[in-house]
Amino acid sequence: MCNRLSNHSLIPERQLGKNGPKVPAISYGAMGLSISYGTIGSDEERFKVLDRAIELGSTYFDSADVYGDNEDLLGKYFKKYPEQLKKVFLATKFGGVFSPDTKSYSIRGDAQY
């Protein structure tokens, strides 16, 4: 089965697990909105990127709390454009901790996190 896009493209879908939801096979990795790839744009500029991903049918968004202001940005976006949240499957990772002092990455699973 495919996700029909703006009359010009098709993205195949995949089912998550045995009984899970169907999501686009091409996901949108949101890390670049907040870290790692040059200068960070304004919220409005980054909102346009999210709009375009949805327009293209890449509605399986991947985020993480370790990606700078990424999850805060997504929260602002969905608060401003609540109709877009209905179109998106949002996946997040948490518990990843980067230590700038030792330049190491670790996982926290404790209740305090």
TIKE-900296 format. One line per 4 residues: number of its first residue (from 1); their letters; for each residue x, y, z of N, C-alpha, C. Coordinates in nm, 3 decimals. Example, Ala and Ser with C-alpha at 12.3 -4.5 7.8 and 13.67 -1.06 7.14 Angstrom:
// residues 2
1) AS) 1.319 -0.569 0.780 1.230 -0.450 0.780 1.320 -0.330 0.780; 1.285 -0.225 0.708 1.367 -0.106 0.714 1.290 0.003 0.787 $
//
This chain:
// residues 113
1) MCNR) 0.084 -0.117 0.000 0.000 0.000 0.000 0.089 0.124 0.000; 0.043 0.230 -0.064 0.121 0.352 -0.075 0.043 0.472 -0.023; 0.119 0.573 0.014 0.064 0.699 0.061 0.059 0.793 -0.059; -0.058 0.832 -0.104 -0.071 0.919 -0.221 -0.033 1.061 -0.182 $
5) LSNH) 0.055 1.120 -0.257 0.102 1.255 -0.231 0.054 1.351 -0.337; 0.029 1.470 -0.304 0.004 1.585 -0.391 0.000 1.555 -0.541; -0.061 1.446 -0.581 -0.078 1.410 -0.722 0.053 1.395 -0.799; 0.166 1.378 -0.733 0.290 1.364 -0.809 0.387 1.259 -0.757 $
9) SLIP) 0.356 1.191 -0.650 0.452 1.095 -0.597 0.382 0.992 -0.509; 0.448 0.881 -0.492 0.399 0.775 -0.402 0.510 0.737 -0.305; 0.475 0.720 -0.180 0.570 0.668 -0.081 0.510 0.540 -0.025; 0.583 0.429 -0.036 0.532 0.304 0.021 0.519 0.316 0.172 $
13) ERQL) 0.429 0.239 0.227 0.408 0.236 0.372 0.457 0.104 0.428; 0.491 0.107 0.555 0.533 -0.011 0.629 0.450 -0.017 0.758; 0.417 -0.139 0.797 0.347 -0.155 0.924 0.449 -0.173 1.034; 0.429 -0.102 1.144 0.517 -0.117 1.260 0.468 -0.234 1.344 $
17) GKNG) 0.550 -0.334 1.355 0.511 -0.452 1.432 0.400 -0.530 1.365; 0.344 -0.623 1.440 0.241 -0.711 1.385 0.107 -0.641 1.369; 0.070 -0.558 1.464 -0.059 -0.491 1.462 -0.048 -0.340 1.471; 0.072 -0.287 1.450 0.094 -0.144 1.466 0.044 -0.061 1.349 $
21) PKVP) 0.061 0.068 1.361 0.015 0.159 1.256 0.100 0.147 1.130; 0.044 0.189 1.020 0.121 0.198 0.895 0.179 0.338 0.888; 0.307 0.343 0.852 0.379 0.469 0.843 0.454 0.474 0.710; 0.485 0.593 0.660 0.563 0.602 0.538 0.700 0.535 0.553 $
25) AISY) 0.746 0.469 0.449 0.875 0.402 0.452 0.990 0.503 0.458; 0.966 0.625 0.412 1.066 0.730 0.419 1.026 0.824 0.533; 1.107 0.822 0.637 1.075 0.906 0.753 1.149 1.039 0.743; 1.110 1.131 0.829 1.178 1.259 0.838 1.257 1.262 0.968 $
29) GAMG) 1.388 1.264 0.960 1.474 1.275 1.076 1.492 1.421 1.112; 1.437 1.463 1.224 1.430 1.605 1.259 1.555 1.660 1.327; 1.658 1.579 1.348 1.777 1.625 1.418 1.838 1.750 1.353; 1.845 1.753 1.222 1.908 1.863 1.151 1.841 1.997 1.170 $
33) LSIS) 1.718 1.997 1.222 1.652 2.125 1.250 1.718 2.198 1.366; 1.789 2.125 1.451 1.837 2.184 1.576 1.987 2.173 1.601; 2.052 2.073 1.545 2.196 2.055 1.570 2.264 1.993 1.449; 2.394 2.002 1.448 2.484 1.924 1.362 2.503 1.970 1.218 $
37) YGTI) 2.413 2.043 1.159 2.426 2.072 1.015 2.428 2.221 0.985; 2.517 2.296 1.046 2.530 2.437 1.015 2.444 2.527 1.102; 2.422 2.647 1.050 2.347 2.749 1.123 2.201 2.707 1.139; 2.149 2.729 1.258 2.010 2.694 1.288 1.922 2.812 1.248 $
41) GSDE) 1.818 2.784 1.172 1.727 2.889 1.127 1.631 2.932 1.236; 1.551 3.033 1.202 1.447 3.078 1.294 1.340 2.970 1.306; 1.256 2.982 1.406 1.145 2.886 1.420 1.061 2.885 1.293; 1.030 3.001 1.239 0.945 3.007 1.119 1.011 2.938 0.999 $
45) ERFK) 1.142 2.954 0.984 1.213 2.886 0.875 1.206 2.734 0.893; 1.223 2.691 1.016 1.221 2.548 1.043 1.079 2.493 1.032; 0.978 2.573 1.065 0.839 2.531 1.045 0.813 2.503 0.898; 0.871 2.582 0.809 0.854 2.561 0.665 0.911 2.426 0.621 $
49) VLDR) 1.022 2.386 0.684 1.081 2.255 0.654 0.983 2.143 0.695; 0.924 2.157 0.813 0.828 2.057 0.859 0.705 2.053 0.768; 0.657 2.171 0.728 0.544 2.177 0.635 0.576 2.102 0.505; 0.697 2.124 0.455 0.736 2.061 0.328 0.747 1.909 0.344 $
53) AIEL) 0.802 1.863 0.455 0.812 1.718 0.478 0.672 1.656 0.474; 0.577 1.721 0.542 0.439 1.670 0.544 0.379 1.675 0.404; 0.402 1.784 0.334 0.350 1.798 0.197 0.402 1.686 0.107; 0.527 1.646 0.126 0.587 1.541 0.044 0.546 1.401 0.089 $
57) GSTY) 0.478 1.392 0.203 0.431 1.263 0.251 0.525 1.195 0.349; 0.631 1.262 0.389 0.723 1.207 0.487 0.671 1.246 0.626; 0.570 1.173 0.670 0.497 1.209 0.791 0.531 1.122 0.912; 0.636 1.044 0.902 0.689 0.967 1.015 0.809 1.046 1.065 $
61) FDSA) 0.790 1.128 1.169 0.894 1.215 1.221 0.971 1.144 1.332; 1.103 1.158 1.327 1.191 1.101 1.429 1.262 1.214 1.501; 1.259 1.213 1.633 1.321 1.317 1.715 1.386 1.253 1.837; 1.453 1.338 1.918 1.511 1.293 2.045 1.538 1.413 2.133 $
65) DVYG) 1.533 1.392 2.262 1.558 1.503 2.354 1.702 1.550 2.351; 1.792 1.470 2.299 1.932 1.509 2.292 1.961 1.596 2.169; 1.863 1.619 2.084 1.880 1.699 1.963 1.855 1.848 1.989; 1.923 1.906 2.084 1.909 2.049 2.110 1.765 2.087 2.143 $
69) DNED) 1.713 2.189 2.075 1.577 2.237 2.103 1.472 2.164 2.017; 1.510 2.052 1.959 1.427 1.981 1.863 1.286 1.952 1.912; 1.274 1.893 2.028 1.140 1.857 2.076 1.061 1.980 2.119; 1.128 2.082 2.170 1.060 2.208 2.200 1.007 2.271 2.071 $
73) LLGK) 1.089 2.267 1.967 1.048 2.322 1.837 0.926 2.248 1.783; 0.928 2.116 1.789 0.812 2.038 1.742 0.688 2.073 1.823; 0.704 2.092 1.954 0.592 2.131 2.038 0.534 2.265 1.996; 0.621 2.362 1.968 0.575 2.493 1.922 0.503 2.482 1.787 $
77) YFKK) 0.560 2.401 1.699 0.501 2.383 1.566 0.360 2.323 1.576; 0.346 2.216 1.652 0.215 2.152 1.662 0.115 2.235 1.742; 0.164 2.320 1.831 0.075 2.411 1.902 0.022 2.517 1.804; 0.110 2.566 1.718 0.070 2.670 1.621 -0.013 2.612 1.507 $
81) YPEQ) 0.018 2.488 1.467 -0.050 2.423 1.355 -0.106 2.287 1.400; -0.206 2.286 1.487 -0.255 2.159 1.543 -0.309 2.062 1.437; -0.355 2.112 1.324 -0.406 2.023 1.219 -0.295 1.936 1.161; -0.169 1.981 1.170 -0.058 1.903 1.117 -0.028 1.780 1.202 $
85) LKKV) -0.054 1.789 1.331 -0.027 1.676 1.420 -0.110 1.554 1.381; -0.230 1.576 1.330 -0.316 1.466 1.287 -0.256 1.388 1.170; -0.162 1.449 1.099 -0.102 1.388 0.981 0.030 1.317 1.010; 0.082 1.331 1.133 0.218 1.288 1.163 0.219 1.174 1.265 $
89) FLAT) 0.308 1.077 1.242 0.341 0.976 1.341 0.474 1.021 1.400; 0.477 1.054 1.528 0.594 1.109 1.592 0.663 1.004 1.679; 0.789 0.978 1.647 0.869 0.885 1.726 0.978 0.965 1.795; 1.008 0.930 1.918 1.114 0.999 1.991 1.200 0.899 2.067 $
93) KFGG) 1.320 0.942 2.092 1.412 0.863 2.174 1.444 0.949 2.296; 1.466 0.885 2.409 1.498 0.962 2.528 1.596 0.884 2.613; 1.660 0.955 2.702 1.756 0.892 2.792 1.899 0.902 2.742; 1.918 0.951 2.621 2.053 0.969 2.569 2.113 1.095 2.627 $
97) VFSP) 2.232 1.086 2.682 2.296 1.200 2.745 2.435 1.218 2.685; 2.460 1.337 2.635 2.592 1.370 2.580 2.666 1.457 2.681; 2.789 1.419 2.713 2.872 1.497 2.805 2.974 1.576 2.724; 2.958 1.709 2.718 3.055 1.790 2.643 3.196 1.783 2.703 $
101) DTKS) 3.204 1.763 2.834 3.335 1.758 2.900 3.417 1.639 2.853; 3.355 1.523 2.852 3.428 1.401 2.814 3.400 1.360 2.670; 3.313 1.436 2.602 3.272 1.404 2.465 3.226 1.259 2.452; 3.149 1.218 2.554 3.097 1.082 2.555 2.945 1.084 2.556 $
105) YSIR) 2.889 0.974 2.515 2.744 0.957 2.507 2.707 0.838 2.593; 2.605 0.854 2.675 2.560 0.743 2.758 2.407 0.741 2.763; 2.355 0.634 2.815 2.210 0.616 2.826 2.172 0.616 2.974; 2.068 0.693 3.006 2.016 0.694 3.143 1.878 0.631 3.141 $
109) GDAQ) 1.857 0.540 3.232 1.728 0.476 3.245 1.669 0.493 3.383; 1.729 0.583 3.461 1.684 0.600 3.598 1.558 0.685 3.605; 1.484 0.669 3.712 1.356 0.740 3.729 1.374 0.890 3.736; 1.485 0.939 3.785 1.508 1.083 3.797 1.521 1.149 3.660 $
113) Y) 1.565 1.074 3.559 1.578 1.132 3.426 1.443 1.169 3.373 $
//
